[in-house]
Structure formats: structure tokens, C-alpha cells
Amino acid sequence: MTPVIEIYGVVIPTLGVLALAALALYALLRRLLLRTGFYRHIWHRPLFDLALYVSILGVVVLLLVEHPL
């Protein structure tokens, strides 16, 4: 995978696109957690939300970026 994506002459870093995809998945998962009442068991919600987003971003990057071995 190339390190940048070019759309009509606008250069966008690949990580930026993956971060937006992770943000969409995070929003869906957060809404699900709110509806199920999961956040009642969380001590520090903003810290949990940050860790959840970073974890989702890591999974997205690992799944979608080709790693040469």
C-alpha cells in the first residue's frame, strides 16, 4: 500500500484515511455500548474511550496495510 492517497491532486496520508475509518467503527461501537449500559461499569470513561479508539485504529491498520516480510 502506498503511504499516501491522491484524490484529484489532493494528497491524503493513508493513516488519515484509516483513522477516519476507525472513527466510524468507534462511533458505532460506542453507540452500542451506550445502549447496553456497559459504561456503568467503567471507572474513567474518557480514558476508556481513548483506549478503545486506539485499539480499533490498531486493528484497522493491521488488517488493511500490507506488511512486507
Buried (B, 14 or more C-beta within 10 A) or exposed (E): EEEEEEEEEEEEEBBEBBBEBBBEBBEEBBEEBEEEEEEEEEEEEEEBBEEBBEEBBEEBBEEEEEEEE
